[in-house]
């Protein structure tokens, strides 16, 4: 799997993913009171954190997006 997520994209995904997980588990927002939204936010957070860790997004591959700089030189 070639990397298709750049550094800025990777950092944003990680911060948003961890933020969603922490907010859902802490229950600080009233919108996370229903189990569906709570577990949905955790699932989205895990996916964002995982794509950040692997530097590969299957959706980006599917639609042809690449935010990773190539190091051709």
C-alpha positions in Angstrom: 0.0 0.0 0.0 1.7 3.2 -1.1 1.2 6.2 1.2 -1.5 8.6 0.0 -1.9 10.8 3.2 0.4 13.8 3.6 1.8 15.1 6.9 -0.8 17.8 7.5 -3.7 15.4 6.6 -2.2 12.8 8.9 -1.9 15.2 11.9 -5.5 16.4 11.4 -6.8 12.9 11.2 -5.0 11.9 14.3 -6.2 14.9 16.3 -9.8 14.6 15.2 -9.8 10.8 15.7 -8.4 10.9 19.2 -10.7 13.9 20.0 -13.8 12.0 18.9 -12.8 8.9 20.9 -12.0 10.9 24.1 -15.2 13.0 23.8 -17.4 10.0 23.3 -15.8 8.0 26.2 -15.8 11.0 28.6 -19.5 11.8 27.7 -18.8 15.5 28.0 -21.2 16.4 25.1 -24.9 15.8 25.3 -24.9 14.6 21.7 -23.0 11.5 22.7 -25.7 10.4 25.2 -27.3 7.9 22.8 -25.4 4.7 22.3 -25.6 4.9 18.5 -23.9 8.3 18.4 -21.4 7.3 21.1 -20.2 4.2 19.4 -20.5 5.8 16.0 -18.1 8.6 17.1 -15.7 6.0 18.5 -15.8 4.0 15.3 -15.1 7.1 13.2 -12.3 8.1 15.6 -10.7 4.7 15.3 -10.8 4.7 11.5 -9.3 8.2 11.4 -6.5 7.3 13.8 -5.8 4.0 11.9 -5.6 5.7 8.5 -3.3 8.3 10.1 -1.1 5.5 11.5 -0.9 3.6 8.2 -0.7 6.7 6.0 -3.2 5.1 3.6 -6.8 5.9 3.1 -8.8 3.4 1.0 -11.4 6.1 0.1 -8.6 8.4 -1.2 -7.4 5.5 -3.4 -10.9 4.9 -4.7 -11.5 8.5 -5.7 -7.9 9.2 -6.8 -6.8 11.7 -4.1 -3.2 11.8 -2.9 -2.1 14.4 -0.4 1.3 12.8 0.1 4.3 14.6 -1.5 6.3 12.3 -3.7 10.0 12.2 -3.1 11.1 11.9 -6.7 14.4 13.6 -7.2 
